[in-house]
């Protein structure tokens, strides 16, 4: 059975980012995957300290709530990471979380994560047009690509009128669910 985990980088539970991450996880569950969701805003995660201990030990030295998350990421077959765009970049919660992925790379920036992981990135924002924050999407995608994923899919919902836009958009919910099938290995 595949294990698929989701990370919501929005402080708004039930908002657009959360809705889409949950839809991806629901699709994975439909295909028999074990799923779990984490709300980054609820976790006490410190910023990367730049101590470089991870380069020698393949483990982060910072003792906080990121430690059990590392284990979950290593064991997962599929991972969905969702973030709204705030102030023209990822939410602070998502940026902090992704900075801590530095621990997955050796000194030559080669990832030691187990190969074959599948990823879905979910990005939401209020401005119109899927290209508005393309540089942010590319930046997050680059970091994930450095882990050598088997699959990387990106789902963008722009033009969100309010925090319920995703829940009213049948097409985006269908697409999210289909991406969940792919995370489960279909």
HELIX and SHEET records of a PDB file:
HELIX    1   1 UNK A   16  UNK A   30  1                                  15    
HELIX    2   2 UNK A   40  UNK A   42  5                                   3    
HELIX    3   3 UNK A   53  UNK A   57  1                                   5    
HELIX    4   4 UNK A   66  UNK A   75  1                                  10    
HELIX    5   5 UNK A   92  UNK A   99  1                                   8    
HELIX    6   6 UNK A  100  UNK A  104  5                                   5    
HELIX    7   7 UNK A  134  UNK A  145  1                                  12    
HELIX    8   8 UNK A  166  UNK A  168  5                                   3    
HELIX    9   9 UNK A  170  UNK A  183  1                                  14    
SHEET    1   A 4 UNK A  34  UNK A  39  0                                        
SHEET    2   A 4 UNK A   3  UNK A   8  1                                        
SHEET    3   A 4 UNK A  78  UNK A  86  1                                        
SHEET    4   A 4 UNK A  89  UNK A  90 -1                                        
SHEET    1   B 5 UNK A  34  UNK A  39  0                                        
SHEET    2   B 5 UNK A   3  UNK A   8  1                                        
SHEET    3   B 5 UNK A  78  UNK A  86  1                                        
SHEET    4   B 5 UNK A 118  UNK A 124  1                                        
SHEET    5   B 5 UNK A 151  UNK A 157  1                                        
END                                                                             
